[in-house]
Amino acid sequence: MRQQNADRDHTRLSPVAAAYLVTLAAEPQVAAPPFAIRGTVQLAGERQSLAARAWRLVASVLVRESGF
């Protein structure tokens, strides 16, 4: 967390990077260790707004239900 001055009397904390607690599993072709390993994973992917994703889902349902 990084401190930022909200005004002259207060400071607020803002995140430097996003962190999520996840559980990952190895692919079936790869032998997984018989124990849990804690660590850091970096995932790559495209950014997508929630509004754009919701619109695509709604549009796909409408197209599917309309019979096109």
ZADO-23769 format. One record per residue: residue number from 1; residue in one letter; x, y, z of N, C-alpha, C in turn. Coordinates in steps of 0.02 Angstrom, whole numbers, always signed. Layout:
BEGIN
resi NUM	resn a	n_X X	n_Y Y	n_Z Z	ca_X X	ca_Y Y	ca_Z Z	c_X X	c_Y Y	c_Z Z
...
! end
This chain:
BEGIN
resi 1	resn m	n_X +42	n_Y -59	n_Z +0	ca_X +0	ca_Y +0	ca_Z +0	c_X +44	c_Y +62	c_Z +0
resi 2	resn r	n_X +20	n_Y +113	n_Z -34	ca_X +57	ca_Y +175	ca_Z -38	c_X +14	c_Y +231	c_Z -8
resi 3	resn q	n_X +45	n_Y +273	n_Z +31	ca_X +8	ca_Y +328	ca_Z +62	c_X +2	c_Y +385	c_Z +13
resi 4	resn q	n_X -58	n_Y +414	n_Z +9	ca_X -70	ca_Y +474	ca_Z -31	c_X -105	c_Y +525	c_Z +12
resi 5	resn n	n_X -89	n_Y +588	n_Z +2	ca_X -123	ca_Y +640	ca_Z +40	c_X -190	c_Y +655	c_Z +9
resi 6	resn a	n_X -244	n_Y +640	n_Z +47	ca_X -311	ca_Y +655	ca_Z +24	c_X -325	c_Y +730	c_Z +32
resi 7	resn d	n_X -307	n_Y +758	n_Z +87	ca_X -308	ca_Y +830	ca_Z +99	c_X -253	c_Y +844	c_Z +149
resi 8	resn r	n_X -249	n_Y +904	n_Z +174	ca_X -191	ca_Y +920	ca_Z +216	c_X -193	c_Y +887	c_Z +284
resi 9	resn d	n_X -251	n_Y +863	n_Z +307	ca_X -256	ca_Y +831	ca_Z +373	c_X -260	c_Y +756	c_Z +370
resi 10	resn h	n_X -274	n_Y +727	n_Z +312	ca_X -286	ca_Y +655	ca_Z +307	c_X -243	c_Y +625	c_Z +252
resi 11	resn t	n_X -225	n_Y +563	n_Z +263	ca_X -192	ca_Y +525	ca_Z +210	c_X -234	c_Y +462	c_Z +198
resi 12	resn r	n_X -229	n_Y +435	n_Z +140	ca_X -265	ca_Y +374	ca_Z +125	c_X -216	c_Y +324	c_Z +93
resi 13	resn l	n_X -232	n_Y +261	n_Z +98	ca_X -191	ca_Y +209	ca_Z +68	c_X -221	c_Y +188	c_Z +1
resi 14	resn s	n_X -179	n_Y +180	n_Z -48	ca_X -202	ca_Y +156	ca_Z -113	c_X -158	c_Y +96	c_Z -132
resi 15	resn p	n_X -188	n_Y +46	n_Z -164	ca_X -150	ca_Y -14	ca_Z -181	c_X -98	c_Y +0	c_Z -235
resi 16	resn v	n_X -42	n_Y -33	n_Z -229	ca_X +11	ca_Y -28	ca_Z -279	c_X +0	c_Y -79	c_Z -334
resi 17	resn a	n_X -22	n_Y -139	n_Z -314	ca_X -36	ca_Y -193	ca_Z -362	c_X -93	c_Y -235	c_Z -334
resi 18	resn a	n_X -130	n_Y -268	n_Z -378	ca_X -185	ca_Y -311	ca_Z -356	c_X -157	c_Y -378	c_Z -334
resi 19	resn a	n_X -185	n_Y -405	n_Z -281	ca_X -165	ca_Y -471	ca_Z -256	c_X -228	c_Y -511	c_Z -242
resi 20	resn y	n_X -229	n_Y -573	n_Z -264	ca_X -286	ca_Y -616	ca_Z -255	c_X -263	c_Y -683	c_Z -228
resi 21	resn l	n_X -302	n_Y -712	n_Z -184	ca_X -288	ca_Y -778	ca_Z -158	c_X -322	c_Y -829	c_Z -203
resi 22	resn v	n_X -283	n_Y -873	n_Z -233	ca_X -310	ca_Y -922	ca_Z -280	c_X -279	c_Y -990	c_Z -266
resi 23	resn t	n_X -312	n_Y -1042	n_Z -291	ca_X -285	ca_Y -1110	ca_Z -289	c_X -279	c_Y -1133	c_Z -361
resi 24	resn l	n_X -219	n_Y -1154	n_Z -381	ca_X -206	ca_Y -1177	ca_Z -448	c_X -192	c_Y -1251	c_Z -447
resi 25	resn a	n_X -210	n_Y -1285	n_Z -501	ca_X -197	ca_Y -1357	ca_Z -507	c_X -154	c_Y -1368	c_Z -570
resi 26	resn a	n_X -111	n_Y -1418	n_Z -566	ca_X -68	ca_Y -1434	ca_Z -623	c_X -109	c_Y -1471	c_Z -676
resi 27	resn e	n_X -86	n_Y -1466	n_Z -738	ca_X -119	ca_Y -1503	ca_Z -791	c_X -110	c_Y -1578	c_Z -780
resi 28	resn p	n_X -156	n_Y -1619	n_Z -805	ca_X -152	ca_Y -1692	ca_Z -793	c_X -88	c_Y -1723	c_Z -820
resi 29	resn q	n_X -58	n_Y -1694	n_Z -873	ca_X +2	ca_Y -1723	ca_Z -901	c_X +64	c_Y -1710	c_Z -859
resi 30	resn v	n_X +59	n_Y -1662	n_Z -814	ca_X +117	ca_Y -1643	ca_Z -772	c_X +108	c_Y -1674	c_Z -703
resi 31	resn a	n_X +160	n_Y -1705	n_Z -679	ca_X +157	ca_Y -1735	ca_Z -612	c_X +161	c_Y -1679	c_Z -560
resi 32	resn a	n_X +109	n_Y -1673	n_Z -520	ca_X +107	ca_Y -1621	ca_Z -469	c_X +141	c_Y -1647	c_Z -405
resi 33	resn p	n_X +172	n_Y -1603	n_Z -367	ca_X +202	ca_Y -1624	ca_Z -304	c_X +148	c_Y -1645	c_Z -255
resi 34	resn p	n_X +163	n_Y -1690	n_Z -209	ca_X +113	ca_Y -1714	ca_Z -162	c_X +98	c_Y -1666	c_Z -104
resi 35	resn f	n_X +119	n_Y -1603	n_Z -111	ca_X +108	ca_Y -1554	ca_Z -58	c_X +92	c_Y -1486	c_Z -89
resi 36	resn a	n_X +66	n_Y -1442	n_Z -50	ca_X +50	ca_Y -1375	ca_Z -74	c_X +112	c_Y -1331	c_Z -75
resi 37	resn i	n_X +116	n_Y -1288	n_Z -124	ca_X +172	ca_Y -1242	ca_Z -131	c_X +144	c_Y -1171	c_Z -131
resi 38	resn r	n_X +171	n_Y -1130	n_Z -86	ca_X +150	ca_Y -1060	ca_Z -85	c_X +198	c_Y -1021	c_Z -128
resi 39	resn g	n_X +172	n_Y -972	n_Z -163	ca_X +215	ca_Y -931	ca_Z -205	c_X +177	c_Y -878	c_Z -242
resi 40	resn t	n_X +207	n_Y -851	n_Z -292	ca_X +179	ca_Y -798	ca_Z -332	c_X +171	c_Y -821	c_Z -404
resi 41	resn v	n_X +115	n_Y -805	n_Z -434	ca_X +101	ca_Y -823	ca_Z -503	c_X +83	c_Y -758	c_Z -540
resi 42	resn q	n_X +111	n_Y -749	n_Z -599	ca_X +92	ca_Y -693	ca_Z -640	c_X +53	c_Y -719	c_Z -700
resi 43	resn l	n_X -7	n_Y -693	n_Z -709	ca_X -50	ca_Y -713	ca_Z -765	c_X -54	c_Y -656	c_Z -815
resi 44	resn a	n_X -55	n_Y -674	n_Z -878	ca_X -61	ca_Y -623	ca_Z -931	c_X -130	c_Y -629	c_Z -963
resi 45	resn g	n_X -159	n_Y -574	n_Z -980	ca_X -224	ca_Y -574	ca_Z -1012	c_X -243	c_Y -504	c_Z -1033
resi 46	resn e	n_X -295	n_Y -500	n_Z -1073	ca_X -318	ca_Y -435	ca_Z -1095	c_X -364	c_Y -403	c_Z -1043
resi 47	resn r	n_X -362	n_Y -339	n_Z -1039	ca_X -408	ca_Y -303	ca_Z -995	c_X -477	c_Y -302	c_Z -1028
resi 48	resn q	n_X -528	n_Y -305	n_Z -987	ca_X -596	ca_Y -304	ca_Z -1013	c_X -641	c_Y -271	c_Z -961
resi 49	resn s	n_X -678	n_Y -221	n_Z -982	ca_X -722	ca_Y -186	ca_Z -935	c_X -782	c_Y -231	c_Z -920
resi 50	resn l	n_X -809	n_Y -223	n_Z -861	ca_X -867	ca_Y -262	ca_Z -841	c_X -927	c_Y -245	c_Z -885
resi 51	resn a	n_X -934	n_Y -182	n_Z -904	ca_X -990	ca_Y -162	ca_Z -947	c_X -986	c_Y -195	c_Z -1015
resi 52	resn a	n_X -926	n_Y -197	n_Z -1045	ca_X -918	ca_Y -230	ca_Z -1110	c_X -932	c_Y -304	c_Z -1105
resi 53	resn r	n_X -909	n_Y -336	n_Z -1052	ca_X -921	ca_Y -407	ca_Z -1044	c_X -996	c_Y -421	c_Z -1035
resi 54	resn a	n_X -1029	n_Y -380	n_Z -994	ca_X -1101	ca_Y -388	ca_Z -983	c_X -1139	c_Y -378	c_Z -1049
resi 55	resn w	n_X -1120	n_Y -328	n_Z -1088	ca_X -1153	ca_Y -316	ca_Z -1152	c_X -1145	c_Y -375	c_Z -1198
resi 56	resn r	n_X -1085	n_Y -405	n_Z -1202	ca_X -1075	ca_Y -463	ca_Z -1246	c_X -1117	c_Y -522	c_Z -1224
resi 57	resn l	n_X -1123	n_Y -532	n_Z -1158	ca_X -1164	ca_Y -587	ca_Z -1133	c_X -1238	c_Y -577	c_Z -1150
resi 58	resn v	n_X -1262	n_Y -516	n_Z -1139	ca_X -1332	ca_Y -501	ca_Z -1154	c_X -1345	c_Y -508	c_Z -1229
resi 59	resn a	n_X -1300	n_Y -482	n_Z -1270	ca_X -1308	ca_Y -486	ca_Z -1342	c_X -1308	c_Y -558	c_Z -1366
resi 60	resn s	n_X -1264	n_Y -600	n_Z -1337	ca_X -1262	ca_Y -670	ca_Z -1358	c_X -1327	c_Y -707	c_Z -1340
resi 61	resn v	n_X -1356	n_Y -691	n_Z -1282	ca_X -1419	ca_Y -722	ca_Z -1263	c_X -1475	c_Y -699	c_Z -1309
resi 62	resn l	n_X -1477	n_Y -634	n_Z -1325	ca_X -1529	ca_Y -609	ca_Z -1370	c_X -1524	c_Y -640	c_Z -1439
resi 63	resn v	n_X -1463	n_Y -647	n_Z -1465	ca_X -1454	ca_Y -678	ca_Z -1531	c_X -1474	c_Y -752	c_Z -1528
resi 64	resn r	n_X -1454	n_Y -786	n_Z -1476	ca_X -1470	ca_Y -857	ca_Z -1470	c_X -1545	c_Y -867	c_Z -1464
resi 65	resn e	n_X -1580	n_Y -827	n_Z -1425	ca_X -1652	ca_Y -833	ca_Z -1415	c_X -1693	c_Y -810	c_Z -1475
resi 66	resn s	n_X -1665	n_Y -767	n_Z -1516	ca_X -1702	ca_Y -742	ca_Z -1574	c_X -1703	c_Y -792	c_Z -1631
resi 67	resn g	n_X -1659	n_Y -840	n_Z -1630	ca_X -1659	ca_Y -892	ca_Z -1681	c_X -1612	c_Y -879	c_Z -1739
resi 68	resn f	n_X -1568	n_Y -829	n_Z -1735	ca_X -1520	ca_Y -816	ca_Z -1789	c_X -1468	c_Y -870	c_Z -1793
! end
